[in-house]
Amino acid sequence: MSMPHYGDHISVDRGLYSHHGIYVGKGKVVHYDNDLGILGKITGIDEPEVRKTSLKEFLDGSDEYRVHLYDRKGNETRTLKKRYSD
């Protein structure tokens, strides 16, 4: 199983958009989320909040995610594709 490192900025492709979060260790990710998903974003009736969930829940069925790497000035330098499995 490929796990991100503590503090990594990660993302997962959700088709119409990429969902981003910060890996905080022990299999957990902090991310901005809502219960209605893309439907809530489109209709404007979402109830967004910052949530801490498992990496598996964050990936929502995907087995691939990206780790975004930055230089000291905060410029993104690379994106690594990673695979996840239970």
mmCIF file as gemmi writes it, N, C-alpha and C atoms, coordinates in Angstrom:
data_model
loop_
_atom_site.group_PDB
_atom_site.id
_atom_site.type_symbol
_atom_site.label_atom_id
_atom_site.label_alt_id
_atom_site.label_comp_id
_atom_site.label_asym_id
_atom_site.label_entity_id
_atom_site.label_seq_id
_atom_site.pdbx_PDB_ins_code
_atom_site.Cartn_x
_atom_site.Cartn_y
_atom_site.Cartn_z
_atom_site.occupancy
_atom_site.B_iso_or_equiv
_atom_site.pdbx_formal_charge
_atom_site.auth_seq_id
_atom_site.auth_asym_id
_atom_site.pdbx_PDB_model_num
ATOM 1 N N . MET Axp A 1 ? 0.852 -1.173 0 1 0 ? 1 A 1
ATOM 2 C CA . MET Axp A 1 ? 0 0 0 1 0 ? 1 A 1
ATOM 3 C C . MET Axp A 1 ? 0.896 1.233 0 1 0 ? 1 A 1
ATOM 4 N N . SER Axp A 2 ? 0.605 2.194 -0.864 1 0 ? 2 A 1
ATOM 5 C CA . SER Axp A 2 ? 1.353 3.432 -0.947 1 0 ? 2 A 1
ATOM 6 C C . SER Axp A 2 ? 0.628 4.514 -0.155 1 0 ? 2 A 1
ATOM 7 N N . MET Axp A 3 ? 1.267 5.001 0.897 1 0 ? 3 A 1
ATOM 8 C CA . MET Axp A 3 ? 0.653 6.031 1.733 1 0 ? 3 A 1
ATOM 9 C C . MET Axp A 3 ? 1.402 7.345 1.554 1 0 ? 3 A 1
ATOM 10 N N . PRO Axp A 4 ? 0.685 8.469 1.59 1 0 ? 4 A 1
ATOM 11 C CA . PRO Axp A 4 ? 1.373 9.753 1.551 1 0 ? 4 A 1
ATOM 12 C C . PRO Axp A 4 ? 2.114 9.991 2.868 1 0 ? 4 A 1
ATOM 13 N N . HIS Axp A 5 ? 2.927 11.028 2.893 1 0 ? 5 A 1
ATOM 14 C CA . HIS Axp A 5 ? 3.652 11.419 4.101 1 0 ? 5 A 1
ATOM 15 C C . HIS Axp A 5 ? 2.889 12.524 4.829 1 0 ? 5 A 1
ATOM 16 N N . TYR Axp A 6 ? 3.122 12.622 6.132 1 0 ? 6 A 1
ATOM 17 C CA . TYR Axp A 6 ? 2.488 13.657 6.948 1 0 ? 6 A 1
ATOM 18 C C . TYR Axp A 6 ? 2.694 15.033 6.312 1 0 ? 6 A 1
ATOM 19 N N . GLY Axp A 7 ? 1.616 15.785 6.142 1 0 ? 7 A 1
ATOM 20 C CA . GLY Axp A 7 ? 1.675 17.133 5.577 1 0 ? 7 A 1
ATOM 21 C C . GLY Axp A 7 ? 1.584 17.207 4.07 1 0 ? 7 A 1
ATOM 22 N N . ASP Axp A 8 ? 1.535 16.064 3.379 1 0 ? 8 A 1
ATOM 23 C CA . ASP Axp A 8 ? 1.441 16.078 1.916 1 0 ? 8 A 1
ATOM 24 C C . ASP Axp A 8 ? 0.128 16.68 1.449 1 0 ? 8 A 1
ATOM 25 N N . HIS Axp A 9 ? 0.216 17.506 0.414 1 0 ? 9 A 1
ATOM 26 C CA . HIS Axp A 9 ? -0.961 18.002 -0.306 1 0 ? 9 A 1
ATOM 27 C C . HIS Axp A 9 ? -1.307 16.925 -1.325 1 0 ? 9 A 1
ATOM 28 N N . ILE Axp A 10 ? -2.499 16.347 -1.21 1 0 ? 10 A 1
ATOM 29 C CA . ILE Axp A 10 ? -2.908 15.271 -2.107 1 0 ? 10 A 1
ATOM 30 C C . ILE Axp A 10 ? -4.197 15.655 -2.825 1 0 ? 10 A 1
ATOM 31 N N . SER Axp A 11 ? -4.455 14.994 -3.939 1 0 ? 11 A 1
ATOM 32 C CA . SER Axp A 11 ? -5.71 15.211 -4.655 1 0 ? 11 A 1
ATOM 33 C C . SER Axp A 11 ? -6.149 13.919 -5.318 1 0 ? 11 A 1
ATOM 34 N N . VAL Axp A 12 ? -7.436 13.869 -5.606 1 0 ? 12 A 1
ATOM 35 C CA . VAL Axp A 12 ? -8.017 12.725 -6.302 1 0 ? 12 A 1
ATOM 36 C C . VAL Axp A 12 ? -8.925 13.27 -7.402 1 0 ? 12 A 1
ATOM 37 N N . ASP Axp A 13 ? -8.88 12.642 -8.574 1 0 ? 13 A 1
ATOM 38 C CA . ASP Axp A 13 ? -9.701 13.056 -9.702 1 0 ? 13 A 1
ATOM 39 C C . ASP Axp A 13 ? -11.125 12.567 -9.479 1 0 ? 13 A 1
ATOM 40 N N . ARG Axp A 14 ? -12.079 13.484 -9.567 1 0 ? 14 A 1
ATOM 41 C CA . ARG Axp A 14 ? -13.493 13.128 -9.413 1 0 ? 14 A 1
ATOM 42 C C . ARG Axp A 14 ? -14.272 13.337 -10.706 1 0 ? 14 A 1
ATOM 43 N N . GLY Axp A 15 ? -13.581 13.324 -11.834 1 0 ? 15 A 1
ATOM 44 C CA . GLY Axp A 15 ? -14.265 13.489 -13.119 1 0 ? 15 A 1
ATOM 45 C C . GLY Axp A 15 ? -14.374 14.95 -13.512 1 0 ? 15 A 1
ATOM 46 N N . LEU Axp A 16 ? -15.369 15.644 -12.967 1 0 ? 16 A 1
ATOM 47 C CA . LEU Axp A 16 ? -15.567 17.059 -13.285 1 0 ? 16 A 1
ATOM 48 C C . LEU Axp A 16 ? -14.608 17.978 -12.543 1 0 ? 16 A 1
ATOM 49 N N . TYR Axp A 17 ? -14.005 17.498 -11.48 1 0 ? 17 A 1
ATOM 50 C CA . TYR Axp A 17 ? -13.112 18.32 -10.671 1 0 ? 17 A 1
ATOM 51 C C . TYR Axp A 17 ? -12.118 17.433 -9.936 1 0 ? 17 A 1
ATOM 52 N N . SER Axp A 18 ? -11.099 18.048 -9.377 1 0 ? 18 A 1
ATOM 53 C CA . SER Axp A 18 ? -10.141 17.351 -8.503 1 0 ? 18 A 1
ATOM 54 C C . SER Axp A 18 ? -10.43 17.763 -7.075 1 0 ? 18 A 1
ATOM 55 N N . HIS Axp A 19 ? -10.456 16.788 -6.181 1 0 ? 19 A 1
ATOM 56 C CA . HIS Axp A 19 ? -10.701 17.057 -4.763 1 0 ? 19 A 1
ATOM 57 C C . HIS Axp A 19 ? -9.355 17.042 -4.044 1 0 ? 19 A 1
ATOM 58 N N . HIS Axp A 20 ? -9.088 18.07 -3.231 1 0 ? 20 A 1
ATOM 59 C CA . HIS Axp A 20 ? -7.79 18.237 -2.586 1 0 ? 20 A 1
ATOM 60 C C . HIS Axp A 20 ? -7.892 18.114 -1.069 1 0 ? 20 A 1
ATOM 61 N N . GLY Axp A 21 ? -6.805 17.684 -0.452 1 0 ? 21 A 1
ATOM 62 C CA . GLY Axp A 21 ? -6.736 17.578 1.001 1 0 ? 21 A 1
ATOM 63 C C . GLY Axp A 21 ? -5.295 17.546 1.465 1 0 ? 21 A 1
ATOM 64 N N . ILE Axp A 22 ? -5.132 17.544 2.777 1 0 ? 22 A 1
ATOM 65 C CA . ILE Axp A 22 ? -3.817 17.454 3.417 1 0 ? 22 A 1
ATOM 66 C C . ILE Axp A 22 ? -3.781 16.169 4.229 1 0 ? 22 A 1
ATOM 67 N N . TYR Axp A 23 ? -2.76 15.341 3.978 1 0 ? 23 A 1
ATOM 68 C CA . TYR Axp A 23 ? -2.605 14.099 4.731 1 0 ? 23 A 1
ATOM 69 C C . TYR Axp A 23 ? -2.028 14.436 6.102 1 0 ? 23 A 1
ATOM 70 N N . VAL Axp A 24 ? -2.702 14.003 7.175 1 0 ? 24 A 1
ATOM 71 C CA . VAL Axp A 24 ? -2.285 14.349 8.535 1 0 ? 24 A 1
ATOM 72 C C . VAL Axp A 24 ? -1.799 13.147 9.335 1 0 ? 24 A 1
ATOM 73 N N . GLY Axp A 25 ? -1.508 12.047 8.651 1 0 ? 25 A 1
ATOM 74 C CA . GLY Axp A 25 ? -0.951 10.873 9.308 1 0 ? 25 A 1
ATOM 75 C C . GLY Axp A 25 ? -1.995 9.89 9.787 1 0 ? 25 A 1
ATOM 76 N N . LYS Axp A 26 ? -1.541 8.693 10.119 1 0 ? 26 A 1
ATOM 77 C CA . LYS Axp A 26 ? -2.385 7.621 10.645 1 0 ? 26 A 1
ATOM 78 C C . LYS Axp A 26 ? -3.599 7.334 9.759 1 0 ? 26 A 1
ATOM 79 N N . GLY Axp A 27 ? -3.413 7.457 8.434 1 0 ? 27 A 1
ATOM 80 C CA . GLY Axp A 27 ? -4.485 7.142 7.504 1 0 ? 27 A 1
ATOM 81 C C . GLY Axp A 27 ? -5.573 8.186 7.389 1 0 ? 27 A 1
ATOM 82 N N . LYS Axp A 28 ? -5.336 9.426 7.863 1 0 ? 28 A 1
ATOM 83 C CA . LYS Axp A 28 ? -6.36 10.476 7.882 1 0 ? 28 A 1
ATOM 84 C C . LYS Axp A 28 ? -6.007 11.646 6.961 1 0 ? 28 A 1
ATOM 85 N N . VAL Axp A 29 ? -7.054 12.26 6.396 1 0 ? 29 A 1
ATOM 86 C CA . VAL Axp A 29 ? -6.929 13.411 5.506 1 0 ? 29 A 1
ATOM 87 C C . VAL Axp A 29 ? -7.88 14.502 5.989 1 0 ? 29 A 1
ATOM 88 N N . VAL Axp A 30 ? -7.398 15.752 6.012 1 0 ? 30 A 1
ATOM 89 C CA . VAL Axp A 30 ? -8.246 16.908 6.304 1 0 ? 30 A 1
ATOM 90 C C . VAL Axp A 30 ? -8.583 17.549 4.966 1 0 ? 30 A 1
ATOM 91 N N . HIS Axp A 31 ? -9.872 17.798 4.735 1 0 ? 31 A 1
ATOM 92 C CA . HIS Axp A 31 ? -10.306 18.368 3.459 1 0 ? 31 A 1
ATOM 93 C C . HIS Axp A 31 ? -11.607 19.124 3.61 1 0 ? 31 A 1
ATOM 94 N N . TYR Axp A 32 ? -11.875 20.007 2.654 1 0 ? 32 A 1
ATOM 95 C CA . TYR Axp A 32 ? -13.105 20.789 2.591 1 0 ? 32 A 1
ATOM 96 C C . TYR Axp A 32 ? -14.136 19.931 1.885 1 0 ? 32 A 1
ATOM 97 N N . ASP Axp A 33 ? -15.28 19.727 2.492 1 0 ? 33 A 1
ATOM 98 C CA . ASP Axp A 33 ? -16.233 18.774 1.954 1 0 ? 33 A 1
ATOM 99 C C . ASP Axp A 33 ? -17.655 19.213 2.261 1 0 ? 33 A 1
ATOM 100 N N . ASN Axp A 34 ? -18.598 18.593 1.58 1 0 ? 34 A 1
ATOM 101 C CA . ASN Axp A 34 ? -20.014 18.754 1.909 1 0 ? 34 A 1
ATOM 102 C C . ASN Axp A 34 ? -20.713 17.428 1.679 1 0 ? 34 A 1
ATOM 103 N N . ASP Axp A 35 ? -21.849 17.266 2.288 1 0 ? 35 A 1
ATOM 104 C CA . ASP Axp A 35 ? -22.571 15.999 2.197 1 0 ? 35 A 1
ATOM 105 C C . ASP Axp A 35 ? -23.248 15.784 0.849 1 0 ? 35 A 1
ATOM 106 N N . LEU Axp A 36 ? -23.46 16.851 0.083 1 0 ? 36 A 1
ATOM 107 C CA . LEU Axp A 36 ? -24.184 16.724 -1.178 1 0 ? 36 A 1
ATOM 108 C C . LEU Axp A 36 ? -23.278 16.552 -2.389 1 0 ? 36 A 1
ATOM 109 N N . GLY Axp A 37 ? -21.982 16.622 -2.21 1 0 ? 37 A 1
ATOM 110 C CA . GLY Axp A 37 ? -21.044 16.429 -3.313 1 0 ? 37 A 1
ATOM 111 C C . GLY Axp A 37 ? -21.207 17.462 -4.407 1 0 ? 37 A 1
ATOM 112 N N . ILE Axp A 38 ? -20.999 17.044 -5.629 1 0 ? 38 A 1
ATOM 113 C CA . ILE Axp A 38 ? -21.061 17.968 -6.769 1 0 ? 38 A 1
ATOM 114 C C . ILE Axp A 38 ? -22.466 18.54 -6.946 1 0 ? 38 A 1
ATOM 115 N N . LEU Axp A 39 ? -23.507 17.783 -6.589 1 0 ? 39 A 1
ATOM 116 C CA . LEU Axp A 39 ? -24.876 18.285 -6.687 1 0 ? 39 A 1
ATOM 117 C C . LEU Axp A 39 ? -25.049 19.532 -5.829 1 0 ? 39 A 1
ATOM 118 N N . GLY Axp A 40 ? -24.486 19.517 -4.615 1 0 ? 40 A 1
ATOM 119 C CA . GLY Axp A 40 ? -24.568 20.683 -3.743 1 0 ? 40 A 1
ATOM 120 C C . GLY Axp A 40 ? -23.84 21.884 -4.308 1 0 ? 40 A 1
ATOM 121 N N . LYS Axp A 41 ? -22.699 21.651 -4.956 1 0 ? 41 A 1
ATOM 122 C CA . LYS Axp A 41 ? -21.939 22.736 -5.566 1 0 ? 41 A 1
ATOM 123 C C . LYS Axp A 41 ? -22.715 23.354 -6.734 1 0 ? 41 A 1
ATOM 124 N N . ILE Axp A 42 ? -23.341 22.511 -7.545 1 0 ? 42 A 1
ATOM 125 C CA . ILE Axp A 42 ? -24.082 22.999 -8.706 1 0 ? 42 A 1
ATOM 126 C C . ILE Axp A 42 ? -25.324 23.772 -8.278 1 0 ? 42 A 1
ATOM 127 N N . THR Axp A 43 ? -26.067 23.249 -7.31 1 0 ? 43 A 1
ATOM 128 C CA . THR Axp A 43 ? -27.316 23.882 -6.887 1 0 ? 43 A 1
ATOM 129 C C . THR Axp A 43 ? -27.112 25.006 -5.886 1 0 ? 43 A 1
ATOM 130 N N . GLY Axp A 44 ? -25.936 25.056 -5.27 1 0 ? 44 A 1
ATOM 131 C CA . GLY Axp A 44 ? -25.671 26.106 -4.284 1 0 ? 44 A 1
ATOM 132 C C . GLY Axp A 44 ? -26.312 25.85 -2.934 1 0 ? 44 A 1
ATOM 133 N N . ILE Axp A 45 ? -26.783 24.623 -2.679 1 0 ? 45 A 1
ATOM 134 C CA . ILE Axp A 45 ? -27.433 24.328 -1.397 1 0 ? 45 A 1
ATOM 135 C C . ILE Axp A 45 ? -26.564 23.45 -0.509 1 0 ? 45 A 1
ATOM 136 N N . ASP Axp A 46 ? -25.269 23.513 -0.746 1 0 ? 46 A 1
ATOM 137 C CA . ASP Axp A 46 ? -24.38 22.66 0.046 1 0 ? 46 A 1
ATOM 138 C C . ASP Axp A 46 ? -24.146 23.244 1.432 1 0 ? 46 A 1
ATOM 139 N N . GLU Axp A 47 ? -23.729 22.423 2.339 1 0 ? 47 A 1
ATOM 140 C CA . GLU Axp A 47 ? -23.372 22.794 3.706 1 0 ? 47 A 1
ATOM 141 C C . GLU Axp A 47 ? -21.91 22.422 3.898 1 0 ? 47 A 1
ATOM 142 N N . PRO Axp A 48 ? -20.981 23.199 3.317 1 0 ? 48 A 1
ATOM 143 C CA . PRO Axp A 48 ? -19.571 22.81 3.357 1 0 ? 48 A 1
ATOM 144 C C . PRO Axp A 48 ? -18.969 22.903 4.749 1 0 ? 48 A 1
ATOM 145 N N . GLU Axp A 49 ? -17.969 22.061 4.986 1 0 ? 49 A 1
ATOM 146 C CA . GLU Axp A 49 ? -17.24 22.08 6.244 1 0 ? 49 A 1
ATOM 147 C C . GLU Axp A 49 ? -15.874 21.439 6.048 1 0 ? 49 A 1
ATOM 148 N N . VAL Axp A 50 ? -14.964 21.725 6.95 1 0 ? 50 A 1
ATOM 149 C CA . VAL Axp A 50 ? -13.668 21.062 6.955 1 0 ? 50 A 1
ATOM 150 C C . VAL Axp A 50 ? -13.84 19.767 7.73 1 0 ? 50 A 1
ATOM 151 N N . ARG Axp A 51 ? -13.432 18.653 7.12 1 0 ? 51 A 1
ATOM 152 C CA . ARG Axp A 51 ? -13.626 17.349 7.744 1 0 ? 51 A 1
ATOM 153 C C . ARG Axp A 51 ? -12.312 16.59 7.799 1 0 ? 51 A 1
ATOM 154 N N . LYS Axp A 52 ? -12.205 15.701 8.758 1 0 ? 52 A 1
ATOM 155 C CA . LYS Axp A 52 ? -11.085 14.769 8.831 1 0 ? 52 A 1
ATOM 156 C C . LYS Axp A 52 ? -11.659 13.381 8.622 1 0 ? 52 A 1
ATOM 157 N N . THR Axp A 53 ? -11.219 12.721 7.543 1 0 ? 53 A 1
ATOM 158 C CA . THR Axp A 53 ? -11.729 11.402 7.201 1 0 ? 53 A 1
ATOM 159 C C . THR Axp A 53 ? -10.553 10.466 6.938 1 0 ? 53 A 1
ATOM 160 N N . SER Axp A 54 ? -10.873 9.214 6.743 1 0 ? 54 A 1
ATOM 161 C CA . SER Axp A 54 ? -9.835 8.257 6.348 1 0 ? 54 A 1
ATOM 162 C C . SER Axp A 54 ? -9.412 8.544 4.909 1 0 ? 54 A 1
ATOM 163 N N . LEU Axp A 55 ? -8.202 8.134 4.561 1 0 ? 55 A 1
ATOM 164 C CA . LEU Axp A 55 ? -7.737 8.275 3.185 1 0 ? 55 A 1
ATOM 165 C C . LEU Axp A 55 ? -8.673 7.516 2.252 1 0 ? 55 A 1
ATOM 166 N N . LYS Axp A 56 ? -9.113 6.339 2.66 1 0 ? 56 A 1
ATOM 167 C CA . LYS Axp A 56 ? -10.028 5.536 1.84 1 0 ? 56 A 1
ATOM 168 C C . LYS Axp A 56 ? -11.321 6.301 1.546 1 0 ? 56 A 1
ATOM 169 N N . GLU Axp A 57 ? -11.896 6.947 2.565 1 0 ? 57 A 1
ATOM 170 C CA . GLU Axp A 57 ? -13.119 7.72 2.37 1 0 ? 57 A 1
ATOM 171 C C . GLU Axp A 57 ? -12.85 8.929 1.47 1 0 ? 57 A 1
ATOM 172 N N . PHE Axp A 58 ? -11.71 9.592 1.663 1 0 ? 58 A 1
ATOM 173 C CA . PHE Axp A 58 ? -11.325 10.731 0.822 1 0 ? 58 A 1
ATOM 174 C C . PHE Axp A 58 ? -11.241 10.317 -0.646 1 0 ? 58 A 1
ATOM 175 N N . LEU Axp A 59 ? -10.68 9.129 -0.907 1 0 ? 59 A 1
ATOM 176 C CA . LEU Axp A 59 ? -10.517 8.658 -2.282 1 0 ? 59 A 1
ATOM 177 C C . LEU Axp A 59 ? -11.836 8.241 -2.921 1 0 ? 59 A 1
ATOM 178 N N . ASP Axp A 60 ? -12.833 7.926 -2.115 1 0 ? 60 A 1
ATOM 179 C CA . ASP Axp A 60 ? -14.193 7.641 -2.583 1 0 ? 60 A 1
ATOM 180 C C . ASP Axp A 60 ? -14.23 6.628 -3.729 1 0 ? 60 A 1
ATOM 181 N N . GLY Axp A 61 ? -13.545 5.495 -3.528 1 0 ? 61 A 1
ATOM 182 C CA . GLY Axp A 61 ? -13.578 4.417 -4.511 1 0 ? 61 A 1
ATOM 183 C C . GLY Axp A 61 ? -12.435 4.432 -5.511 1 0 ? 61 A 1
ATOM 184 N N . SER Axp A 62 ? -11.7 5.519 -5.584 1 0 ? 62 A 1
ATOM 185 C CA . SER Axp A 62 ? -10.558 5.575 -6.501 1 0 ? 62 A 1
ATOM 186 C C . SER Axp A 62 ? -9.373 4.846 -5.887 1 0 ? 62 A 1
ATOM 187 N N . ASP Axp A 63 ? -8.53 4.258 -6.722 1 0 ? 63 A 1
ATOM 188 C CA . ASP Axp A 63 ? -7.319 3.615 -6.204 1 0 ? 63 A 1
ATOM 189 C C . ASP Axp A 63 ? -6.078 4.424 -6.584 1 0 ? 63 A 1
ATOM 190 N N . GLU Axp A 64 ? -6.293 5.637 -7.117 1 0 ? 64 A 1
ATOM 191 C CA . GLU Axp A 64 ? -5.173 6.473 -7.53 1 0 ? 64 A 1
ATOM 192 C C . GLU Axp A 64 ? -5.352 7.88 -6.959 1 0 ? 64 A 1
ATOM 193 N N . TYR Axp A 65 ? -4.251 8.464 -6.507 1 0 ? 65 A 1
ATOM 194 C CA . TYR Axp A 65 ? -4.264 9.842 -6.046 1 0 ? 65 A 1
ATOM 195 C C . TYR Axp A 65 ? -2.96 10.502 -6.446 1 0 ? 65 A 1
ATOM 196 N N . ARG Axp A 66 ? -2.893 11.814 -6.289 1 0 ? 66 A 1
ATOM 197 C CA . ARG Axp A 66 ? -1.693 12.569 -6.645 1 0 ? 66 A 1
ATOM 198 C C . ARG Axp A 66 ? -1.128 13.249 -5.407 1 0 ? 66 A 1
ATOM 199 N N . VAL Axp A 67 ? 0.195 13.311 -5.348 1 0 ? 67 A 1
ATOM 200 C CA . VAL Axp A 67 ? 0.892 14.077 -4.31 1 0 ? 67 A 1
ATOM 201 C C . VAL Axp A 67 ? 1.519 15.266 -5.019 1 0 ? 67 A 1
ATOM 202 N N . HIS Axp A 68 ? 1.232 16.476 -4.53 1 0 ? 68 A 1
ATOM 203 C CA . HIS Axp A 68 ? 1.741 17.709 -5.123 1 0 ? 68 A 1
ATOM 204 C C . HIS Axp A 68 ? 2.983 18.149 -4.355 1 0 ? 68 A 1
ATOM 205 N N . LEU Axp A 69 ? 4.077 18.372 -5.077 1 0 ? 69 A 1
ATOM 206 C CA . LEU Axp A 69 ? 5.346 18.769 -4.471 1 0 ? 69 A 1
ATOM 207 C C . LEU Axp A 69 ? 5.656 20.222 -4.825 1 0 ? 69 A 1
ATOM 208 N N . TYR Axp A 70 ? 6.264 20.942 -3.874 1 0 ? 70 A 1
ATOM 209 C CA . TYR Axp A 70 ? 6.514 22.376 -4.023 1 0 ? 70 A 1
ATOM 210 C C . TYR Axp A 70 ? 7.961 22.708 -3.694 1 0 ? 70 A 1
ATOM 211 N N . ASP Axp A 71 ? 8.443 23.82 -4.278 1 0 ? 71 A 1
ATOM 212 C CA . ASP Axp A 71 ? 9.764 24.309 -3.902 1 0 ? 71 A 1
ATOM 213 C C . ASP Axp A 71 ? 9.613 25.24 -2.689 1 0 ? 71 A 1
ATOM 214 N N . ARG Axp A 72 ? 10.715 25.801 -2.225 1 0 ? 72 A 1
ATOM 215 C CA . ARG Axp A 72 ? 10.686 26.654 -1.022 1 0 ? 72 A 1
ATOM 216 C C . ARG Axp A 72 ? 9.91 27.949 -1.211 1 0 ? 72 A 1
ATOM 217 N N . LYS Axp A 73 ? 9.68 28.353 -2.452 1 0 ? 73 A 1
ATOM 218 C CA . LYS Axp A 73 ? 8.922 29.566 -2.734 1 0 ? 73 A 1
ATOM 219 C C . LYS Axp A 73 ? 7.429 29.294 -2.856 1 0 ? 73 A 1
ATOM 220 N N . GLY Axp A 74 ? 7.041 28.031 -2.752 1 0 ? 74 A 1
ATOM 221 C CA . GLY Axp A 74 ? 5.631 27.665 -2.838 1 0 ? 74 A 1
ATOM 222 C C . GLY Axp A 74 ? 5.143 27.368 -4.239 1 0 ? 74 A 1
ATOM 223 N N . ASN Axp A 75 ? 6.057 27.248 -5.185 1 0 ? 75 A 1
ATOM 224 C CA . ASN Axp A 75 ? 5.689 26.911 -6.555 1 0 ? 75 A 1
ATOM 225 C C . ASN Axp A 75 ? 5.617 25.391 -6.707 1 0 ? 75 A 1
ATOM 226 N N . GLU Axp A 76 ? 4.543 24.911 -7.303 1 0 ? 76 A 1
ATOM 227 C CA . GLU Axp A 76 ? 4.436 23.474 -7.519 1 0 ? 76 A 1
ATOM 228 C C . GLU Axp A 76 ? 5.488 23.041 -8.536 1 0 ? 76 A 1
ATOM 229 N N . THR Axp A 77 ? 6.265 22.034 -8.174 1 0 ? 77 A 1
ATOM 230 C CA . THR Axp A 77 ? 7.351 21.584 -9.039 1 0 ? 77 A 1
ATOM 231 C C . THR Axp A 77 ? 7.06 20.253 -9.716 1 0 ? 77 A 1
ATOM 232 N N . ARG Axp A 78 ? 6.326 19.376 -9.027 1 0 ? 78 A 1
ATOM 233 C CA . ARG Axp A 78 ? 6.01 18.053 -9.579 1 0 ? 78 A 1
ATOM 234 C C . ARG Axp A 78 ? 4.714 17.547 -8.983 1 0 ? 78 A 1
ATOM 235 N N . THR Axp A 79 ? 4.125 16.606 -9.693 1 0 ? 79 A 1
ATOM 236 C CA . THR Axp A 79 ? 2.965 15.882 -9.189 1 0 ? 79 A 1
ATOM 237 C C . THR Axp A 79 ? 3.245 14.401 -9.383 1 0 ? 79 A 1
ATOM 238 N N . LEU Axp A 80 ? 3.15 13.643 -8.299 1 0 ? 80 A 1
ATOM 239 C CA . LEU Axp A 80 ? 3.4 12.206 -8.353 1 0 ? 80 A 1
ATOM 240 C C . LEU Axp A 80 ? 2.087 11.442 -8.305 1 0 ? 80 A 1
ATOM 241 N N . LYS Axp A 81 ? 1.897 10.49 -9.208 1 0 ? 81 A 1
ATOM 242 C CA . LYS Axp A 81 ? 0.73 9.613 -9.142 1 0 ? 81 A 1
ATOM 243 C C . LYS Axp A 81 ? 1.049 8.458 -8.23 1 0 ? 81 A 1
ATOM 244 N N . LYS Axp A 82 ? 0.131 8.135 -7.335 1 0 ? 82 A 1
ATOM 245 C CA . LYS Axp A 82 ? 0.296 7.038 -6.399 1 0 ? 82 A 1
ATOM 246 C C . LYS Axp A 82 ? -0.911 6.123 -6.467 1 0 ? 82 A 1
ATOM 247 N N . ARG Axp A 83 ? -0.702 4.869 -6.129 1 0 ? 83 A 1
ATOM 248 C CA . ARG Axp A 83 ? -1.79 3.889 -6.056 1 0 ? 83 A 1
ATOM 249 C C . ARG Axp A 83 ? -2.081 3.568 -4.596 1 0 ? 83 A 1
ATOM 250 N N . TYR Axp A 84 ? -3.347 3.341 -4.293 1 0 ? 84 A 1
ATOM 251 C CA . TYR Axp A 84 ? -3.775 2.99 -2.948 1 0 ? 84 A 1
ATOM 252 C C . TYR Axp A 84 ? -4.498 1.652 -3.007 1 0 ? 84 A 1
ATOM 253 N N . SER Axp A 85 ? -4.242 0.821 -2.021 1 0 ? 85 A 1
ATOM 254 C CA . SER Axp A 85 ? -5.014 -0.41 -1.857 1 0 ? 85 A 1
ATOM 255 C C . SER Axp A 85 ? -5.132 -0.712 -0.38 1 0 ? 85 A 1
ATOM 256 N N . ASP Axp A 86 ? -6.214 -1.354 -0.007 1 0 ? 86 A 1
ATOM 257 C CA . ASP Axp A 86 ? -6.433 -1.69 1.423 1 0 ? 86 A 1
ATOM 258 C C . ASP Axp A 86 ? -5.415 -2.669 1.915 1 0 ? 86 A 1
